Amino acid sequence: MIAINNLTFEIGARALYDEANWHIKPGEKIGLIGANGTGKTTLLKLIVGDYTPTSGSISKSKDLTIGYLNQDLLSYASEKSILHVAMEAFERQNQLHTEIENLLKKLETDYSEDLLNKLSDKQHEFESLDGYNIEYKAHEILAGLGFTEEDTHRKLSTFSGGWRMRVMLAKILLQAPDILLLDEPTNHLDLPSIQWLEEYLRNFEGAIVIVSHDRWFLDKVINRTVESRKGKLTVYAGNYTFYLEEKALREEIQRGEYKNQQAKIKQEERLIERFRAKASKAKMAQSRIKMLEKMDRVDDVDDDNPTVNFTFKFSKQSGRNVVNIEDLSKSYPNLQILSHSDAVIEKGDKIALIGANGRGKSTLLRIIAGTDHEFTGKADTGYNVTKTFFAQHQLESLHLDNEILAELQAFAPRHTETELRSILGSFLFTGDDVFKKIRVLSGGEKSRVALAKALTADANFLILDEPTNHLDMQSVNILIQALQQYEGTVIAVSHDRHFLANIANKIWFIEDQKIKEYPGTYVEYEEWMAKRKVQPKAAASAPKKEEKKEAPKQQQPSEDKSKQLKKLNSDLQKMEDQIAALEKEVKQYEEKLADPAVFNDQAKLADTNSGYQQKQNQLKLLQQQWETLAEQIMELEA
């Protein structure tokens, strides 16, 4: 389909690509990855012809159709309805529809055979292009991307940039091109829309090239990974997880080759030094010098996976209850967000607040953060709780005339310059970048500064609204590591499932205007939700005859259910206290096992290890019982 041969593309004195090669075949689903600034978006622009290579070639199949989603489409404006804009994808069908309408009007006064033949031909072509179903297809894709039936009749200009981008994505998908080039397609989507797009792209018959920082999304969709690095394009025959494993294996081999070659070079250099001064051996020494000069040097492996080397600091511990939500109700004109809802955030919770856009996630965060007071009920902050809130509107609090480093130094004087530079480096500000004025930064760069600033606060409770926006994969991993070692409490809204899966120990979602909680990780929550969706379908599809044979189940009174829930929750609380006590005992045993006085004494070591194993087994059993009890509670609450 597309052949890239010896591609070189220079920007000023810098070669973004240097004799790079890559062939895209029909049906391949490819993730184009690499650090920020390695030229991924530039490569897509080269493929579509927006840029011209410095040298080399990009060849395409004859009549190849390309659908290209890029961030420049955010500026597209129209006063037409979003349904009309999406249906612009069907250029030929729309043209035929207009021609058929005109011919039908003419036939009202002119019954000539010529007109009838023309109408028949146009209608036949329109039908062969599935013209009668194009509006249905447009509605289907717009619904998948989160638009309601009412939305489809609204003007494009009335939607925000993110929603307009969804319309442009719908239009490109409706074109059904031979190849889709998608630059950060999940940036403006919520979780349900991302999951819908994953399914759509998996079933898409053409080829796909995706630039994305969402590794979970890539793993679900792609079957090839291409890494843009140091001006070259390296192909891996699998998804993103395969790429990580394969790259690690290749680097291990390269590291071994490098060490062996370095050992050989040192050996040759010692021989040369030893025999250079002897006239009888001078010729041999010169021969070895030439051999070393001609040797193809193996490069050492660069470390592309930096680890976090800063720690969160907060001066005081919070009480057990961080936030108490009681009888909370919140509404906007014509939209009820929450109604008489209760919830508790406890010390040490790391909560992922998830769901579709418009369900009130950001509103709930603002209520918790104390920046939204227009509600009824309570959202009380607990004892000794110190909060910091990161959201896109926090950019307004940045001081535009400050340099980046100075902005953080003024906000967090307890941190050393080295620590602050380390944090900024994690968010892609390295070297002299830290001396840039904030006013010259792009929106994405300002967002990264605001996030770095939030992480330096003296806070034992972090409230994060879409913290991974504008971060590349390395920076997301740094943020994950930082939050994993953070000993305070976190609640975060994000559509990055890799991020959620690695930081959350509880899931919150808003359903039926109530805050619902799943007491487990994001992966466990997805499995639970999948079962929850299947069970009602299975019940609905059960044969009617079987239903008649079964004795009707008596409805349990809501009062009994309430009492049962209360008892189960009480049991769960007791079990959690037991687990906490056992975890403390296990930690004490681990400290003993690390004590030289213990591990140097065989009798003490055996006794301590036996106690440690016993406590570990008790803890494991109790955790299994807790999971069973938690599932019973969730089923009763559903």
C-alpha positions in Angstrom: 0.0 0.0 0.0 2.6 2.5 1.1 6.4 2.1 0.8 8.8 4.5 2.6 12.3 4.1 1.2 15.5 5.8 2.6 13.4 8.7 3.9 15.3 11.7 5.2 13.5 14.8 6.5 15.4 17.7 8.0 14.2 20.6 10.0 16.9 23.2 10.0 20.2 21.4 10.8 18.4 18.5 12.6 17.5 15.3 10.7 14.2 14.1 12.1 14.4 11.0 9.9 17.7 9.7 8.4 17.3 7.1 5.6 14.3 5.5 7.4 12.4 2.6 5.8 9.0 1.1 6.3 6.4 -0.7 4.2 2.7 -0.6 5.2 0.7 -3.6 4.0 -3.1 -4.0 3.5 -5.1 -4.8 6.6 -2.2 -4.1 9.1 -3.2 -2.3 12.3 -0.1 -0.4 13.4 0.8 1.6 16.4 3.4 4.4 15.6 5.1 5.1 18.9 8.1 7.1 20.2 9.0 9.8 22.7 7.7 13.4 22.1 9.7 15.1 19.4 10.7 12.0 17.5 8.5 13.0 14.5 5.4 10.7 14.7 2.9 13.4 13.6 5.5 14.7 11.1 5.6 11.3 9.5 1.8 11.2 9.1 2.0 14.6 7.4 4.7 13.3 5.1 2.6 10.3 4.1 -0.5 12.5 3.2 1.8 15.0 1.3 1.5 18.0 3.7 5.3 17.9 3.9 7.9 17.0 1.3 10.9 14.7 2.2 14.4 16.1 2.0 15.4 12.9 0.2 14.1 9.4 -0.3 10.6 8.5 -1.4 7.1 7.6 -0.2 5.2 5.5 -2.8 1.5 4.8 -2.6 -0.8 2.3 -4.4 -2.8 3.8 -7.3 -6.2 5.1 -6.2 -5.3 4.7 -2.5 -7.8 6.5 -0.3 -6.6 7.9 3.1 -8.6 9.1 6.1 -6.4 11.4 8.2 -7.5 12.5 11.7 -5.2 15.2 13.1 -5.4 17.8 15.8 -5.6 20.6 13.3 -9.2 19.6 12.7 -10.1 21.2 16.0 -10.3 24.5 14.2 -12.8 23.2 11.7 -16.1 25.3 11.9 -19.5 24.9 10.4 -23.0 26.2 10.9 -24.5 22.9 9.7 -25.8 20.2 11.9 -23.3 17.5 13.1 -25.3 14.9 11.2 -24.9 16.9 8.0 -21.2 17.4 8.6 -20.7 13.6 9.3 -22.6 12.7 6.1 -20.3 14.9 4.0 -18.2 11.7 4.0 -20.6 10.3 1.4 -19.6 12.6 -1.4 -20.8 10.6 -4.3 -24.0 9.4 -2.6 -24.9 13.0 -1.7 -24.3 14.1 -5.3 -26.4 11.3 -6.6 -29.2 12.1 -4.1 -29.3 15.7 -5.4 -29.3 14.6 -9.0 -32.2 12.1 -8.3 -34.2 14.8 -6.6 -33.7 17.2 -9.6 -34.7 14.4 -12.1 -37.9 13.6 -10.0 -38.9 17.3 -10.2 -38.4 17.4 -14.0 -40.5 14.2 -14.4 -43.4 16.1 -13.0 -43.7 17.9 -16.3 -41.5 15.8 -18.7 -42.2 12.1 -19.1 -39.5 11.5 -21.7 -37.8 8.1 -22.0 -34.4 9.8 -21.8 -35.2 11.2 -18.3 -36.6 7.9 -17.1 -33.4 6.1 -18.2 -31.2 8.7 -16.5 -33.2 8.4 -13.2 -33.0 4.6 -13.4 -29.2 4.7 -13.8 -28.8 7.2 -11.0 -31.0 5.2 -8.7 -29.2 1.9 -9.5 -25.8 3.5 -8.7 -27.2 5.1 -5.5 -28.5 1.7 -4.4 -25.2 0.0 -5.3 -23.4 2.5 -3.0 -25.8 1.6 -0.2 -27.1 5.2 -0.4 -30.4 4.4 1.4 -28.5 3.4 4.6 -26.0 6.3 4.8 -28.0 8.2 7.3 -28.5 5.1 9.5 -24.7 4.6 9.4 -24.0 8.2 10.4 -26.4 7.9 13.3 -24.8 4.6 14.4 -21.3 6.0 14.5 -22.2 9.3 16.1 -24.1 7.4 18.8 -21.0 5.2 19.3 -18.9 8.3 19.9 -21.3 9.6 22.5 -23.8 11.8 20.7 -27.5 11.6 21.5 -30.3 11.7 18.8 -31.0 15.3 19.9 -27.3 16.2 19.5 -27.3 15.2 15.8 -29.5 18.1 14.9 -27.4 20.8 16.7 -25.0 23.0 14.8 -21.3 21.9 14.9 -20.4 25.5 16.0 -22.3 25.0 19.3 -20.0 22.1 20.4 -16.7 22.4 22.2 -13.4 21.6 20.5 -13.3 18.1 21.9 -16.8 17.2 20.7 -16.1 18.8 17.3 -13.1 16.5 17.0 -15.5 13.5 17.6 -17.6 14.7 14.7 -14.5 14.8 12.4 -13.6 11.3 13.6 -17.1 10.1 12.7 -16.8 11.7 9.2 -13.5 10.0 8.6 -14.8 6.6 9.8 -17.8 6.9 7.5 -15.6 7.5 4.5 -14.3 3.9 5.0 -10.9 4.7 3.4 -8.2 2.1 2.5 -6.1 3.3 5.3 -6.8 5.3 8.5 -4.1 7.6 9.9 -5.2 8.5 13.4 -3.2 11.1 15.5 -4.2 10.7 19.1 -7.8 9.6 18.4 -8.6 9.0 22.1 -7.6 12.5 23.3 -11.2 13.8 23.4 -13.1 10.6 24.1 -14.5 9.3 27.4 -14.1 5.6 28.4 -17.4 4.3 26.8 -16.5 6.0 23.5 -12.9 4.7 23.6 -14.2 1.1 24.1 -16.7 1.6 21.2 -13.8 2.9 18.9 -11.6 -0.1 19.9 -14.3 -2.5 18.7 -14.9 -0.5 15.5 -11.2 -0.4 14.6 -10.7 -4.1 15.4 -13.4 -4.9 12.8 -12.2 -2.3 10.3 -11.1 -4.1 7.1 -8.6 -1.5 5.9 -5.1 -0.7 7.3 -4.7 1.6 10.3 -1.8 3.7 11.6 -2.4 5.1 15.1 -0.3 7.6 17.0 -1.3 7.3 20.6 0.0 7.6 24.2 -2.8 5.3 25.4 -1.0 1.9 25.6 -4.2 0.0 26.7 -6.0 1.3 23.6 -3.0 0.2 21.4 -2.9 -3.2 23.0 -6.6 -3.7 22.1 -6.4 -2.6 18.5 -2.9 -3.0 16.9 -1.1 -6.1 15.6 2.1 -4.3 14.6 4.2 -1.7 16.5 6.6 0.8 14.7 9.0 2.8 16.9 10.3 6.1 15.7 13.7 6.6 17.4 17.0 8.3 16.5 15.8 9.0 12.9 14.9 5.3 12.2 11.7 3.3 12.1 11.9 -0.2 13.8 9.1 -2.7 13.2 7.9 -5.1 15.9 5.5 -7.9 14.9 2.9 -7.5 17.7 1.0 -5.1 20.0 2.5 -2.7 22.5 3.0 -5.3 25.2 4.8 -7.5 22.7 6.9 -4.5 21.7 8.0 -4.0 25.3 9.0 -7.7 25.7 10.7 -7.9 22.3 12.5 -4.6 22.8 13.8 -5.8 26.2 15.1 -9.0 24.6 16.8 -7.1 21.8 18.4 -4.7 24.2 19.6 -7.6 26.4 21.3 -9.1 23.3 22.7 -5.7 22.3 24.0 -5.1 25.8 25.8 -8.4 25.7 27.3 -7.7 22.3 28.4 -4.3 23.5 30.1 -5.7 26.6 31.8 -8.5 24.6 33.1 -6.0 22.0 34.3 -3.6 24.7 36.3 -6.4 26.3 37.8 -7.3 23.0 38.7 -3.7 22.2 40.4 -3.3 25.6 42.3 -6.6 25.0 43.5 -5.3 21.6 44.4 -1.9 23.0 46.6 -3.6 25.6 48.3 -5.7 23.0 48.9 -2.7 20.8 50.3 -0.7 23.8 52.6 -3.6 24.7 54.1 -4.2 21.2 54.0 -0.7 19.7 57.5 0.2 21.0 59.1 -3.1 19.8 60.4 -2.7 16.2 59.9 -6.4 15.5 56.2 -6.2 16.5 55.5 -2.7 15.1 53.9 -4.1 11.9 51.5 -6.3 13.9 50.6 -3.4 16.2 49.8 -1.2 13.1 47.6 -4.0 11.7 45.6 -4.2 14.9 45.2 -0.4 15.0 43.7 -0.5 11.5 41.4 -3.4 12.5 40.1 -1.4 15.4 39.5 1.6 13.3 37.4 -0.5 10.8 35.4 -2.3 13.4 31.7 -1.7 13.4 31.0 -0.4 16.8 28.0 -1.7 18.8 26.3 1.1 20.7 25.5 0.7 24.4 21.8 0.5 25.2 20.2 3.8 26.1 17.9 3.8 29.2 14.5 4.8 27.8 12.7 3.9 31.1 13.7 6.4 33.7 12.6 5.7 37.3 11.1 8.2 39.7 13.8 9.8 41.8 11.8 12.3 43.9 9.5 11.7 46.8 6.3 13.3 47.9 6.6 15.3 51.1 3.8 16.3 53.4 4.2 17.6 56.9 1.1 16.1 58.6 -1.0 12.9 58.4 -4.7 13.2 57.9 -7.4 11.5 60.0 -9.0 8.3 59.0 -11.9 9.9 57.1 -10.6 12.2 54.5 -14.0 13.3 53.0 -17.5 12.5 54.2 -20.3 12.9 51.6 -23.8 12.7 53.0 -27.2 13.2 51.2 -25.4 15.1 48.4 -27.5 16.5 45.6 -26.3 18.5 42.6 -28.1 19.7 39.5 -27.8 22.0 36.5 -30.7 23.4 34.5 -32.4 20.3 32.9 -29.8 18.0 34.3 -29.6 16.2 37.7 -26.1 15.0 38.4 -26.4 13.6 42.0 -29.5 12.9 44.2 -29.2 12.2 47.9 -25.9 10.4 47.5 -23.5 9.1 50.2 -19.8 8.2 50.1 -16.7 8.2 52.2 -13.0 8.6 51.2 -10.7 7.0 53.7 -7.0 7.7 54.4 -4.9 5.7 51.9 -7.6 5.3 49.3 -6.5 5.7 45.7 -9.8 6.1 43.9 -10.4 6.1 40.1 -13.6 8.1 39.3 -14.7 6.8 35.9 -17.6 7.0 33.5 -19.0 8.7 30.4 -18.6 12.5 29.9 -21.6 14.5 31.2 -22.2 12.1 34.2 -20.7 14.7 36.6 -17.2 13.4 37.3 -15.4 16.7 37.2 -18.3 18.3 39.1 -17.9 15.8 41.9 -14.1 16.5 42.0 -14.8 20.2 42.3 -17.3 19.6 45.2 -14.6 17.4 46.9 -11.9 20.0 46.3 -14.2 22.8 47.7 -14.3 24.9 44.6 -18.0 24.2 43.9 -20.5 25.2 46.7 -23.7 25.1 44.7 -25.1 21.8 46.1 -27.3 20.5 48.9 -26.2 18.0 51.5 -22.6 17.6 52.9 -19.1 17.1 51.5 -17.0 17.6 54.7 -13.2 17.4 54.7 -11.8 15.4 57.6 -9.3 16.2 60.3 -5.8 17.4 59.3 -6.6 17.0 55.5 -4.5 19.2 53.2 -5.7 19.2 49.6 -4.2 20.0 46.2 -6.4 20.1 43.1 -5.1 19.6 39.6 -7.4 20.4 36.7 -7.1 22.1 33.3 -8.4 25.4 34.7 -5.4 25.4 37.2 -3.4 26.8 34.3 -4.9 30.2 35.1 -3.0 30.2 38.4 0.4 30.0 36.7 2.4 33.3 36.8 3.1 34.0 33.2 6.3 36.1 33.8 8.0 33.4 35.9 10.4 30.9 34.5 9.3 27.3 34.9 11.8 26.5 37.6 11.1 29.7 39.5 7.4 29.0 39.4 8.0 25.7 41.3 10.6 27.2 43.7 8.1 29.9 44.8 5.4 27.3 45.3 7.5 24.6 47.0 10.5 26.2 48.8 11.0 22.9 50.9 12.2 21.1 47.7 15.8 21.5 46.6 16.6 22.7 43.0 17.8 19.2 42.2 14.4 17.7 43.3 12.4 20.3 41.3 14.6 19.7 38.2 14.0 16.0 38.6 10.2 16.5 38.7 10.3 18.8 35.7 12.5 16.4 33.8 9.9 13.7 34.4 7.4 16.0 32.6 9.7 16.6 29.6 11.4 19.9 30.7 15.1 19.1 30.6 18.3 21.2 30.6 17.7 24.9 29.8 14.0 24.3 29.2 13.4 25.0 32.9 14.4 28.6 32.3 11.6 29.2 29.7 9.0 31.8 30.6 5.6 30.3 31.2 4.0 32.8 28.8 5.8 31.3 25.8 4.7 27.7 26.5 2.0 25.9 24.6 -1.3 24.8 26.3 0.0 21.3 26.7 3.3 22.5 28.2 1.5 24.8 30.7 -0.6 21.8 31.7 2.5 19.8 32.4 3.9 22.6 34.5 0.6 22.8 36.5 0.8 19.1 37.2 4.4 19.2 38.3 3.5 22.1 40.6 0.5 20.1 42.1 2.9 17.2 42.9 5.2 19.5 44.9 2.4 20.7 47.2 2.5 19.9 51.0 -0.7 17.9 50.6 -1.8 14.5 52.0 -4.8 14.4 49.6 -4.4 14.7 45.8 -7.4 15.5 43.6 -6.5 15.0 39.9 -8.7 15.7 36.9 -7.2 14.1 33.7 -3.6 14.3 34.8 -2.3 12.2 31.9 -3.4 14.6 29.2 -0.4 16.0 27.3 2.0 13.4 28.8 3.9 10.8 26.7 4.2 7.2 27.8 7.4 7.7 29.8 5.9 10.6 31.7 2.7 8.6 32.5 4.9 5.8 33.9 6.8 8.4 36.0 3.5 9.7 37.4 2.3 6.1 38.1 5.5 5.4 40.0 5.2 8.6 42.0 1.6 7.9 43.0 2.4 4.3 43.9 4.9 5.4 46.4 2.7 8.3 47.7 1.5 7.5 51.2 -1.4 10.0 51.1 -4.9 9.7 49.5 -5.8 10.2 45.8 -8.9 10.6 43.7 -8.4 10.8 40.0 -10.5 11.2 36.9 -8.8 9.8 33.8 -9.6 7.9 30.6 -6.1 6.3 30.5 -6.8 2.8 31.6 -3.2 1.8 32.0 -2.8 4.7 34.5 -6.0 3.7 36.4 -5.1 0.0 36.5 -1.8 0.8 38.1 -2.8 3.4 40.7 -6.4 2.7 41.9 -7.4 0.4 44.7 -11.1 1.5 44.5 -13.4 2.5 41.7 -16.1 5.1 41.9 -18.8 5.5 39.2 -22.0 7.6 39.0 -25.1 5.5 38.3 -28.7 6.4 38.8 -27.5 9.8 40.2 -25.7 8.0 43.0 -22.0 7.5 43.8 -21.3 3.8 43.5 -18.1 2.1 44.7 -16.3 -1.1 43.5 -13.8 -2.2 46.2 -11.0 -3.4 43.9 -8.7 -2.6 41.0 -9.7 -1.3 37.6 -9.0 -4.7 36.0 -11.2 -6.4 38.5 -13.9 -3.7 38.0 -13.9 -4.3 34.2 -14.3 -8.1 34.8 -17.2 -7.4 37.2 -18.9 -5.0 34.8 -18.6 -7.5 32.0 -20.4 -10.2 34.1 -23.0 -7.6 35.2 -23.8 -6.8 31.6 -24.0 -10.5 30.6 -26.3 -11.6 33.4 -29.3 -9.4 32.5 -29.0 -10.5 28.8 -28.8 -14.1 29.8 -31.9 -13.7 31.9 -33.8 -11.9 29.1 -32.9 -14.6 26.6 -34.0 -17.5 28.8 -36.7 -19.6 27.2 -40.3 -18.8 28.4 -41.1 -22.4 29.0 -38.3 -22.8 31.5 -39.5 -19.6 33.2 -42.9 -21.2 33.6 -41.5 -24.4 35.1 -39.6 -22.6 37.8 -41.4 -21.6 40.9 -41.6 -17.8 41.2 -39.1 -16.3 43.5 -40.5 -14.3 46.4 -39.4 -10.7 46.4 -37.3 -10.0 49.5 -38.6 -6.9 51.2 -36.4 -3.8 50.8 -36.2 -3.6 54.6 -34.7 -7.1 54.9 -32.3 -6.2 52.1 -31.3 -3.0 53.9 -30.6 -5.0 57.1 -28.7 -7.6 55.2 -26.5 -4.9 53.6 -25.9 -3.2 56.9 -24.7 -6.5 58.5 -22.5 -7.4 55.5 -20.9 -3.9 55.5 -20.3 -4.2 59.2 -18.7 -7.7 58.7 -16.6 -6.2 55.8 -15.4 -3.4 58.1 -14.3 -5.8 60.8 -12.5 -7.9 58.2 -10.7 -4.8 56.9 -9.5 -4.1 60.4 -8.3 -7.7 60.8 -6.5 -7.4 57.4 -4.8 -4.1 58.5 -3.6 -5.7 61.8 -2.3 -8.8 59.9 -0.5 -6.6 57.3 1.2 -4.8 60.2 2.3 -8.1 61.8 3.6 -9.3 58.3 5.6 -6.1 58.0 7.1 -6.6 61.5 8.2 -10.2 60.5 9.7 -8.8 57.3 11.7 -6.3 59.4 12.9 -9.2 61.6 13.9 -11.2 58.6 16.1 -8.3 57.4 17.8 -8.0 60.8 21.4 -9.4 60.7 20.9 -10.7 64.3 18.1 -12.9 63.0 19.3 -14.1 59.6 22.8 -14.9 61.0 21.2 -17.2 63.7 19.8 -20.3 62.1 17.4 -21.2 64.9 16.0 -17.6 65.1 15.7 -17.4 61.3 13.8 -20.7 61.1 11.4 -19.6 63.8 10.9 -16.2 62.4 10.3 -17.5 58.8 7.8 -20.1 60.2 5.8 -17.3 61.9 6.1 -15.1 58.7 4.7 -17.9 56.5 1.8 -18.5 59.0 0.8 -14.9 59.0 1.1 -14.6 55.2 -1.3 -17.6 54.8 -3.7 -16.1 57.3 -3.6 -12.8 55.4 -4.2 -14.5 52.0 -7.2 -16.5 53.3 -8.7 -13.4 54.9 -8.2 -11.4 51.7 -10.1 -14.1 49.7 -12.9 -14.0 52.2 -13.0 -10.2 51.9 -13.3 -10.5 48.1 -16.2 -12.9 48.4 -18.0 -10.7 50.9 -17.4 -7.6 48.8 -18.9 -9.3 45.7 -22.0 -10.2 47.8 -22.4 -6.5 48.8 -22.0 -5.3 45.2 -24.6 -7.8 44.0 -27.1 -6.7 46.6 -26.5 -3.0 45.8 -26.8 -3.5 42.0 
